Amino acid sequence: MRAAPATGLSIYLTDIYISVNAAVNVTLEEGTTVLKWKFYGSGQGDGVSAHLISPIKLTAATALTVTTSGAVTVTVVVSGYIAP
Protein backbone atom coordinates (compact mmCIF):
# COMPACT_ATOMS: atom_id res chain seq x y z
CA MET A 1 0.00 0.00 0.00
CA ARG A 2 2.84 2.41 0.84
CA ALA A 3 6.43 1.62 0.01
CA ALA A 4 9.04 1.81 2.72
CA PRO A 5 10.47 5.30 3.25
CA ALA A 6 14.20 5.99 3.22
CA THR A 7 16.50 4.75 5.98
CA GLY A 8 15.83 6.50 9.27
CA LEU A 9 12.29 7.58 8.33
CA SER A 10 9.01 6.06 9.57
CA ILE A 11 5.41 6.10 8.40
CA TYR A 12 2.97 7.58 10.93
CA LEU A 13 -0.73 6.71 10.56
CA THR A 14 -3.16 9.46 11.63
CA ASP A 15 -6.47 8.53 9.97
CA ILE A 16 -7.92 5.23 8.74
CA TYR A 17 -11.07 4.65 6.66
CA ILE A 18 -12.17 1.18 5.55
CA SER A 19 -15.33 0.16 3.69
CA VAL A 20 -16.27 -3.35 2.49
CA ASN A 21 -18.95 -4.89 0.25
CA ALA A 22 -19.06 -8.33 1.92
CA ALA A 23 -17.92 -10.07 5.09
CA VAL A 24 -14.13 -9.86 5.25
CA ASN A 25 -11.23 -9.20 7.61
CA VAL A 26 -8.93 -6.31 6.65
CA THR A 27 -5.48 -6.04 8.24
CA LEU A 28 -3.01 -3.16 8.08
CA GLU A 29 0.48 -4.49 8.67
CA GLU A 30 3.97 -3.21 9.17
CA GLY A 31 5.88 -5.00 6.44
CA THR A 32 4.14 -8.35 6.01
CA THR A 33 3.94 -9.64 9.58
CA VAL A 34 3.41 -7.06 12.33
CA LEU A 35 -0.28 -6.31 12.96
CA LYS A 36 -1.01 -2.58 13.34
CA TRP A 37 -4.80 -2.39 12.76
CA LYS A 38 -7.51 -4.98 12.10
CA PHE A 39 -11.14 -4.55 10.98
CA TYR A 40 -13.75 -7.31 10.86
CA GLY A 41 -16.33 -6.35 8.22
CA SER A 42 -19.65 -8.16 8.69
CA GLY A 43 -21.24 -7.43 5.33
CA GLN A 44 -22.02 -5.02 2.52
CA GLY A 45 -21.84 -1.38 3.56
CA ASP A 46 -19.91 -2.11 6.76
CA GLY A 47 -16.96 0.13 7.51
CA VAL A 48 -14.94 2.07 10.03
CA SER A 49 -13.41 5.52 10.27
CA ALA A 50 -10.83 6.46 12.88
CA HIS A 51 -8.88 9.61 13.68
CA LEU A 52 -5.91 8.67 15.84
CA ILE A 53 -4.99 11.29 18.43
CA SER A 54 -1.62 9.55 18.90
CA PRO A 55 -0.37 8.35 15.49
CA ILE A 56 0.64 4.74 14.96
CA LYS A 57 4.37 4.74 14.16
CA LEU A 58 5.80 2.00 11.94
CA THR A 59 9.37 0.81 12.26
CA ALA A 60 11.83 2.95 10.27
CA ALA A 61 12.25 2.02 6.60
CA THR A 62 9.28 -0.42 6.71
CA ALA A 63 6.35 -0.52 4.27
CA LEU A 64 2.64 -0.39 5.15
CA THR A 65 0.74 -3.33 3.64
CA VAL A 66 -2.94 -4.36 3.52
CA THR A 67 -4.24 -7.92 3.49
CA THR A 68 -7.80 -9.25 3.29
CA SER A 69 -9.31 -12.61 4.16
CA GLY A 70 -11.23 -12.84 0.88
CA ALA A 71 -11.55 -11.60 -2.67
CA VAL A 72 -14.11 -8.83 -2.14
CA THR A 73 -14.17 -5.11 -2.89
CA VAL A 74 -12.47 -3.17 -0.09
CA THR A 75 -11.79 0.56 0.07
CA VAL A 76 -8.90 1.57 2.30
CA VAL A 77 -7.81 5.17 2.81
CA VAL A 78 -4.94 5.85 5.20
CA SER A 79 -3.62 9.32 5.96
CA GLY A 80 -0.46 10.22 7.78
CA TYR A 81 3.04 11.49 7.30
CA ILE A 82 6.66 10.40 7.06
CA ALA A 83 9.19 11.65 9.59
CA PRO A 84 12.21 10.46 11.61
Protein Blocks (a to p, Z undefined) as FASTA:
>chain_A
ZZcddehiacddfbdcdddfbdcdddddehjlbcfbdcddfbehiacddddfbacdddeh
iacddddfbdcdddddddddddZZ
